Amino acid sequence: GAPVKVRRPTDYNPSLAATLGPSQPNPNLNLGAVGLTPGSAGGLEGPDRIFVGGLPYYFTETQIRELLETFGPLRGFDLVKDRETGNSKGYAFCVYQDLAVTDIACAALNGIKMGDKTLTVRRANQGTTQPKPEQESILMHAQQQIALQKLIFQPALVATKVVCLTNAVAPDELKEDEDYEEI
């Protein structure tokens, strides 16, 4: 009655494995005959799987997904929870639909302070890597978005009556005293 995960090791090398035999299961394999059902890791396997650690425990799945989706839609997401309490353990895994943003997301999110914690974000199966030069503008935009997300996700924010408007008035509109008073 317990689920069993069978997967490749973290140091899996496809070219070395090919010398040992087939790397895909036989299509005639009948798992049902032995009482097994094929599972799914929800798209969370492979070299592009990202580990997201150092998450504040009070962050909801929705908040974490919104933060991660700053870079694009996710193919899979799993917030790891304590089996007994159902509470977050402070880390998650995800895979992006567009695998090209994997390294960008890791570089942008890694080391960011969220509440009282610091995020550790990297590919789950290897060390950190740097984004390619052509990805730098995407990275800068994403970091700006994350700064906004951090403001939104602060747990102790209190609603106020203050609104900050930027670029609402041009400097020319403030030159005349009458126009200034009207504004």
C-alpha positions in Angstrom: 0.0 0.0 0.0 3.0 2.4 0.1 4.1 4.3 -3.0 7.6 3.4 -4.3 9.6 5.7 -6.4 12.0 4.2 -8.9 14.2 6.7 -10.6 17.7 7.4 -11.9 20.5 8.3 -9.6 21.6 12.0 -9.4 24.9 11.1 -11.2 23.1 9.4 -14.1 25.0 9.6 -17.3 22.9 8.6 -20.4 25.8 7.7 -22.6 27.3 5.4 -20.0 23.9 3.9 -19.3 23.4 3.2 -23.0 26.3 0.7 -22.9 24.4 -1.3 -20.2 21.2 -1.9 -22.1 17.9 -0.1 -22.9 17.3 3.1 -21.1 13.5 3.1 -21.6 11.1 0.6 -20.2 9.9 -2.2 -22.4 6.4 -1.2 -23.8 5.2 -4.7 -23.1 5.9 -4.4 -19.4 2.7 -5.2 -17.5 2.9 -3.5 -14.1 -0.7 -4.3 -13.4 0.0 -8.0 -13.5 2.1 -7.6 -10.3 -0.2 -5.2 -8.6 1.7 -2.0 -9.5 0.4 1.2 -11.2 2.7 3.5 -13.0 3.0 6.8 -11.2 4.0 10.2 -12.2 6.3 12.7 -10.5 4.1 15.5 -11.9 6.8 16.6 -14.4 9.3 16.9 -11.6 12.1 14.7 -12.9 15.1 15.4 -15.0 18.1 17.7 -15.1 16.0 20.8 -15.1 14.4 20.2 -11.7 15.0 23.1 -9.3 15.4 22.9 -5.6 14.0 25.9 -3.7 15.1 25.9 -0.1 14.9 28.3 2.8 11.2 29.1 2.3 9.5 30.7 5.2 7.1 28.1 6.8 4.2 30.5 6.6 4.3 30.9 2.8 1.4 29.2 1.1 1.7 27.0 -2.0 0.0 29.8 -3.9 2.5 32.4 -2.8 5.4 30.2 -3.7 4.0 29.3 -7.1 3.4 33.0 -7.8 7.0 33.8 -6.9 8.3 31.0 -9.1 5.9 31.8 -12.0 7.6 35.3 -12.3 9.8 33.5 -14.8 7.1 31.6 -16.6 4.6 28.8 -16.2 5.5 25.7 -14.3 5.3 22.1 -15.6 5.5 20.7 -12.1 5.6 22.0 -8.5 5.9 20.2 -5.2 6.0 21.9 -1.8 7.4 19.4 0.6 5.3 19.0 3.7 5.5 17.1 7.0 3.4 13.9 6.6 2.0 14.2 10.1 1.2 17.9 10.4 0.8 18.9 6.7 2.9 21.9 7.4 5.6 23.1 5.0 9.1 21.8 5.6 10.5 25.0 4.0 11.6 23.6 0.6 10.0 22.7 -2.7 10.9 21.5 -6.2 9.7 22.8 -9.5 10.3 22.4 -13.3 9.5 25.2 -15.8 7.6 24.5 -19.0 10.3 26.6 -20.8 13.5 24.9 -19.7 15.5 27.9 -21.0 14.5 29.9 -17.9 15.8 27.3 -15.4 19.2 28.9 -14.9 17.7 32.4 -15.0 15.3 31.6 -12.2 18.1 30.0 -10.1 20.4 33.0 -10.5 17.6 35.5 -9.7 16.1 33.8 -6.7 19.2 32.3 -5.0 20.2 34.4 -2.0 17.1 36.5 -1.8 15.8 37.3 1.7 12.2 36.4 2.3 11.0 37.4 5.7 13.5 35.9 8.2 14.9 33.4 5.7 17.3 33.4 2.7 16.4 31.4 -0.4 18.6 28.7 -1.8 17.7 28.0 -5.4 19.6 25.7 -7.7 19.3 22.8 -10.0 18.3 19.9 -7.8 20.9 17.5 -9.4 24.0 19.7 -9.5 25.7 22.8 -8.2 24.9 26.4 -9.2 25.4 27.6 -12.8 25.4 31.2 -14.1 23.0 32.5 -16.8 24.3 33.0 -20.3 25.0 36.6 -21.3 22.0 36.7 -23.6 19.8 35.9 -20.6 21.0 38.9 -18.5 18.1 41.2 -19.5 15.6 38.6 -18.6 17.4 38.1 -15.3 17.3 41.9 -14.6 13.5 42.1 -15.3 12.9 39.0 -13.2 14.8 40.5 -10.3 12.7 43.6 -10.4 9.5 41.4 -10.4 10.9 39.5 -7.4 11.5 42.8 -5.5 7.8 43.6 -6.0 6.8 40.0 -4.9 8.9 40.5 -1.7 6.9 43.5 -0.8 3.6 41.7 -1.4 4.6 38.6 0.7 5.8 40.4 3.8 3.7 38.9 6.6 3.5 42.0 8.8 2.3 44.5 6.2 -0.6 46.6 7.5 -3.1 48.2 5.1 -2.7 52.0 4.9 -4.4 54.9 3.2 -1.2 56.0 1.5 -0.9 55.4 -2.2 2.3 56.2 -4.1 1.9 57.2 -7.7 4.8 57.5 -10.0 4.9 59.2 -13.4 1.5 60.7 -12.7 2.5 64.3 -13.4 5.0 65.7 -15.8 7.4 68.4 -14.6 6.0 71.0 -17.0 2.6 70.7 -15.2 4.1 71.9 -12.0 5.8 75.1 -13.3 2.7 77.4 -13.0 1.5 78.0 -9.5 -2.1 77.8 -10.5 -1.6 74.3 -12.1 0.4 73.2 -9.1 -2.3 74.2 -6.7 -4.9 72.5 -8.9 -2.9 69.2 -8.9 
